[in-house]
């Protein structure tokens, strides 16, 4: 681990920022780094990358990588020795995505009637509902629910568990989430209990774990992860789905759509819908 927590911020034109993110994803030393990209100033075409390396090697690799983009202005900010994640979350507003309303403890009194209200506490896990990929998944799922229900749902890379919990709260009899990160699994199970949702989360690497295979085939698979693992898991996700089953894929930039979609088309999937939010994309695909 890095001796001092840091945040790396890079600002510049959209084309430069998206190109840098593509290189981050394609570089072995940085592909697992947590980062986000968003539009900061529409009038002046300023986009911002926020990256949070967890080791000195990741920090050094990111700084060197970003230095290769002349249009980006990069700074490294030392984070105070405090629960900065919790403090930042306390200032985030609730999020509405279709019928879903996602909120934290600080907004528990603002949950409206007539929506599926999901209280999600992030802790050290990803997925408060504010990120464009999570909103994209919930919006895509809300649209699908207008036509059908999904009795068996799998959430790959569950983070806080928000997607599997949303499925459990809207009628899925089996809502199972997996993550390779043990603390995320613990947080997801705590969130399921907070929401009185019959969702279950297991610590597993990949989809070959017996606890994941046992309830298969699934009607729907969520995979809100990064583009490289989305590609790598395309065959496993196909095998986890029933024929005609759907997958909601996210965690990818618009510039990565073609690569991810090509991997799934090669496995017999058909594109049903794509959603864009800021620089992020969400794809809904159907198994043949």
C-alpha positions as CSV (number, residue, x, y, z in Angstrom):
1,X,0.0,0.0,0.0
2,X,1.0,3.6,-0.5
3,X,2.4,5.2,2.6
4,X,0.2,8.3,1.9
5,X,-3.2,8.3,0.3
6,X,-3.2,10.5,-2.8
7,X,-5.7,11.7,-5.5
8,X,-4.4,12.3,-9.0
9,X,-6.5,14.9,-10.9
10,X,-6.1,15.6,-14.6
11,X,-8.0,18.3,-16.5
12,X,-8.2,19.0,-20.2
13,X,-10.2,18.6,-23.5
14,X,-12.6,15.6,-23.7
15,X,-10.6,13.9,-26.5
16,X,-7.4,14.0,-24.5
17,X,-9.2,12.8,-21.3
18,X,-10.9,9.9,-23.0
19,X,-7.7,8.9,-24.8
20,X,-5.9,8.9,-21.5
21,X,-8.6,6.7,-19.9
22,X,-8.3,4.3,-22.7
23,X,-4.6,4.0,-22.1
24,X,-5.1,3.6,-18.3
25,X,-7.4,0.6,-19.1
26,X,-5.0,-0.9,-21.5
27,X,-1.9,-0.6,-19.4
28,X,-1.1,-3.5,-17.0
29,X,0.3,-1.2,-14.3
30,X,-2.8,1.0,-14.1
31,X,-5.8,-1.1,-15.4
32,X,-7.1,-1.9,-11.9
33,X,-6.8,1.7,-10.6
34,X,-10.1,3.3,-9.5
35,X,-10.9,6.4,-11.4
36,X,-13.7,8.5,-12.8
37,X,-14.1,10.9,-15.7
38,X,-16.7,13.7,-15.9
39,X,-17.4,16.9,-17.7
40,X,-16.4,19.8,-15.5
41,X,-16.9,22.9,-17.7
42,X,-19.1,22.4,-20.8
43,X,-18.5,25.9,-22.2
44,X,-14.7,25.5,-22.2
45,X,-14.5,21.7,-23.0
46,X,-12.9,20.9,-19.7
47,X,-13.1,17.2,-18.6
48,X,-11.7,15.9,-15.4
49,X,-10.1,12.6,-14.4
50,X,-10.0,11.7,-10.7
51,X,-7.8,8.7,-9.9
52,X,-7.0,7.0,-6.6
53,X,-3.9,4.8,-6.7
54,X,-3.5,2.4,-3.8
55,X,0.3,1.8,-4.2
56,X,3.3,3.8,-4.9
57,X,3.9,1.9,-8.2
58,X,0.3,2.7,-9.4
59,X,0.9,6.4,-8.5
60,X,4.1,6.6,-10.4
61,X,2.7,4.7,-13.4
62,X,-0.3,7.0,-13.5
63,X,1.7,10.2,-13.3
64,X,4.1,9.0,-16.0
65,X,1.2,7.9,-18.2
66,X,-0.7,11.2,-17.9
67,X,2.4,13.2,-18.6
68,X,2.3,11.8,-22.1
69,X,-0.9,13.8,-22.9
70,X,0.2,17.4,-23.5
71,X,-3.4,18.7,-23.3
72,X,-3.9,17.5,-19.7
73,X,-2.9,19.4,-16.6
74,X,-2.2,16.9,-13.9
75,X,-1.8,17.4,-10.2
76,X,-1.2,15.0,-7.3
77,X,-3.0,15.9,-4.1
78,X,-2.3,14.4,-0.7
79,X,-5.4,13.2,1.1
80,X,-5.7,14.0,4.8
81,X,-5.5,11.2,7.3
82,X,-9.3,11.0,7.7
83,X,-12.3,9.1,6.4
84,X,-12.4,11.3,3.3
85,X,-14.6,8.8,1.5
86,X,-17.3,9.0,4.2
87,X,-17.0,12.8,4.3
88,X,-17.4,13.1,0.5
89,X,-20.4,10.8,0.5
90,X,-22.1,12.9,3.2
91,X,-22.4,15.8,0.7
92,X,-23.8,13.8,-2.2
93,X,-27.4,14.2,-3.0
94,X,-29.8,11.3,-3.5
95,X,-30.1,9.9,-7.1
96,X,-33.2,9.1,-9.1
97,X,-32.9,6.5,-11.9
98,X,-36.4,5.6,-13.2
99,X,-38.4,4.1,-10.4
100,X,-35.3,3.8,-8.2
101,X,-34.3,6.4,-5.6
102,X,-30.8,5.8,-4.1
103,X,-29.9,7.6,-0.9
104,X,-27.5,7.5,2.1
105,X,-28.1,7.8,5.8
106,X,-27.8,11.6,5.6
107,X,-30.9,11.7,3.3
108,X,-33.1,9.1,4.9
109,X,-35.9,11.6,5.5
110,X,-36.0,12.5,1.8
111,X,-37.1,9.2,0.4
112,X,-40.3,9.8,-1.6
113,X,-43.4,7.7,-1.7
114,X,-44.1,5.8,-4.9
115,X,-40.5,4.9,-5.7
116,X,-38.3,1.9,-4.9
117,X,-36.2,3.5,-2.2
118,X,-32.7,2.0,-1.8
119,X,-30.6,3.1,1.2
120,X,-27.0,2.4,0.2
121,X,-24.0,2.9,2.5
122,X,-20.8,2.7,0.5
123,X,-18.1,2.2,3.1
124,X,-15.1,1.1,1.1
125,X,-17.1,-0.3,-1.8
126,X,-18.0,1.2,-5.2
127,X,-21.6,1.9,-6.2
128,X,-23.5,4.7,-4.4
129,X,-25.7,5.3,-7.4
130,X,-23.9,8.6,-8.3
131,X,-21.5,7.2,-10.8
132,X,-22.7,7.3,-14.5
133,X,-22.3,3.6,-14.8
134,X,-24.4,2.7,-11.8
135,X,-27.1,5.2,-12.9
136,X,-26.9,3.7,-16.4
137,X,-27.5,0.1,-15.1
138,X,-30.4,1.2,-12.9
139,X,-32.0,3.2,-15.8
140,X,-31.6,0.3,-18.2
141,X,-33.0,-2.2,-15.7
142,X,-36.0,0.1,-15.0
143,X,-36.8,0.2,-18.7
144,X,-36.6,-3.6,-18.9
145,X,-39.0,-4.0,-16.0
146,X,-41.7,-2.3,-17.9
147,X,-42.0,-5.3,-20.1
148,X,-41.0,-8.3,-17.9
149,X,-39.7,-9.6,-14.6
150,X,-36.4,-11.4,-14.0
151,X,-36.8,-14.3,-11.4
152,X,-33.0,-15.1,-11.3
153,X,-30.5,-12.3,-11.3
154,X,-26.7,-12.3,-11.0
155,X,-24.6,-9.2,-10.2
156,X,-20.9,-9.6,-11.2
157,X,-18.6,-7.2,-9.3
158,X,-21.4,-6.2,-6.9
159,X,-19.6,-3.4,-5.0
160,X,-22.2,-2.0,-2.6
161,X,-24.8,-4.5,-3.9
162,X,-27.1,-1.8,-5.2
163,X,-28.0,-3.6,-8.4
164,X,-28.8,-7.0,-6.9
165,X,-30.7,-5.2,-4.1
166,X,-32.7,-3.3,-6.7
167,X,-33.5,-6.7,-8.4
168,X,-34.6,-8.3,-5.1
169,X,-36.8,-5.3,-4.3
170,X,-38.6,-5.6,-7.7
171,X,-39.5,-9.3,-7.5
172,X,-36.4,-11.4,-8.3
173,X,-36.6,-14.6,-6.3
174,X,-32.8,-15.1,-6.6
175,X,-30.6,-12.0,-6.5
176,X,-27.0,-13.1,-6.1
177,X,-24.0,-10.8,-6.1
178,X,-20.3,-11.7,-6.3
179,X,-17.1,-9.6,-5.8
180,X,-13.4,-10.4,-5.6
181,X,-13.1,-7.8,-2.8
182,X,-14.0,-9.2,0.7
183,X,-15.0,-5.9,2.3
184,X,-17.3,-5.1,-0.6
185,X,-19.2,-8.4,0.0
186,X,-19.5,-7.6,3.7
187,X,-20.9,-4.1,2.9
188,X,-23.3,-5.4,0.2
189,X,-24.7,-7.9,2.7
190,X,-25.1,-5.1,5.3
191,X,-26.9,-3.0,2.7
192,X,-29.2,-6.0,1.8
193,X,-30.2,-6.2,5.5
194,X,-30.7,-2.4,5.7
195,X,-33.2,-2.6,2.8
196,X,-34.8,-5.9,4.0
197,X,-34.0,-7.3,0.5
198,X,-33.6,-11.0,-0.1
199,X,-30.3,-10.5,-1.9
200,X,-27.2,-12.5,-1.1
201,X,-23.6,-11.7,-1.8
202,X,-20.6,-14.1,-1.9
203,X,-16.8,-13.6,-2.1
204,X,-15.8,-15.3,-5.3
205,X,-13.4,-14.9,-8.2
206,X,-15.1,-15.4,-11.6
207,X,-18.3,-17.2,-12.4
208,X,-17.1,-20.8,-11.9
209,X,-17.7,-20.8,-8.1
210,X,-20.2,-23.5,-7.2
211,X,-22.3,-20.9,-5.3
212,X,-22.6,-18.9,-8.5
213,X,-23.3,-21.9,-10.8
214,X,-25.9,-23.6,-8.6
215,X,-28.8,-21.1,-9.2
216,X,-27.9,-20.8,-13.0
217,X,-29.1,-20.2,-15.6
218,X,-30.0,-16.6,-14.9
219,X,-32.5,-14.4,-16.6
220,X,-30.4,-11.3,-16.2
221,X,-26.7,-10.6,-15.4
222,X,-25.4,-7.2,-14.3
223,X,-21.7,-6.6,-14.9
224,X,-20.7,-3.1,-13.9
225,X,-17.0,-3.6,-14.0
226,X,-14.1,-2.5,-16.2
227,X,-13.8,-3.0,-20.0
228,X,-11.0,-5.6,-19.9
229,X,-12.8,-8.0,-17.5
230,X,-16.0,-7.5,-19.4
231,X,-14.3,-8.8,-22.5
232,X,-12.6,-11.6,-20.6
233,X,-15.9,-12.7,-19.0
234,X,-18.0,-12.7,-22.1
235,X,-18.1,-16.5,-22.5
236,X,-18.7,-17.1,-18.8
237,X,-21.6,-14.6,-18.8
238,X,-23.0,-16.3,-21.8
239,X,-22.9,-19.7,-20.1
240,X,-24.5,-18.2,-16.9
241,X,-27.5,-16.9,-18.9
242,X,-30.5,-18.8,-20.1
243,X,-31.1,-18.6,-23.9
244,X,-32.8,-15.3,-24.5
245,X,-31.4,-13.9,-21.2
246,X,-30.2,-10.4,-20.9
247,X,-26.9,-8.8,-19.7
248,X,-26.5,-5.2,-18.6
249,X,-22.8,-4.3,-19.1
250,X,-21.2,-1.1,-17.8
251,X,-18.0,0.3,-16.3
252,X,-16.8,1.2,-19.8
253,X,-16.2,4.4,-21.6
254,X,-17.9,5.3,-24.9
255,X,-14.6,4.8,-26.6
256,X,-14.5,1.2,-25.4
257,X,-18.0,0.3,-26.6
258,X,-16.9,-1.2,-29.9
259,X,-14.3,-3.5,-28.3
260,X,-16.8,-4.8,-25.6
261,X,-19.6,-5.2,-28.1
262,X,-17.5,-7.1,-30.5
263,X,-16.5,-9.6,-27.8
264,X,-20.2,-10.2,-27.0
265,X,-21.3,-10.4,-30.6
266,X,-18.7,-13.0,-31.2
267,X,-20.4,-15.1,-28.5
268,X,-23.8,-14.8,-30.2
269,X,-25.2,-11.7,-28.3
270,X,-27.3,-9.1,-29.9
271,X,-27.4,-5.4,-28.9
272,X,-30.7,-4.4,-27.4
273,X,-30.0,-0.9,-26.2
274,X,-27.1,1.5,-25.4
275,X,-27.2,4.3,-22.8
276,X,-24.7,7.2,-22.4
277,X,-24.1,9.3,-19.4
278,X,-21.2,11.8,-19.5
279,X,-18.3,9.7,-21.0
280,X,-19.7,6.4,-19.8
281,X,-21.7,3.8,-21.6
282,X,-24.1,1.1,-20.6
283,X,-24.9,-1.8,-23.0
284,X,-27.9,-4.1,-22.9
285,X,-27.3,-7.3,-24.8
286,X,-29.4,-10.5,-25.3
287,X,-28.1,-14.0,-25.6
288,X,-29.2,-15.7,-28.8
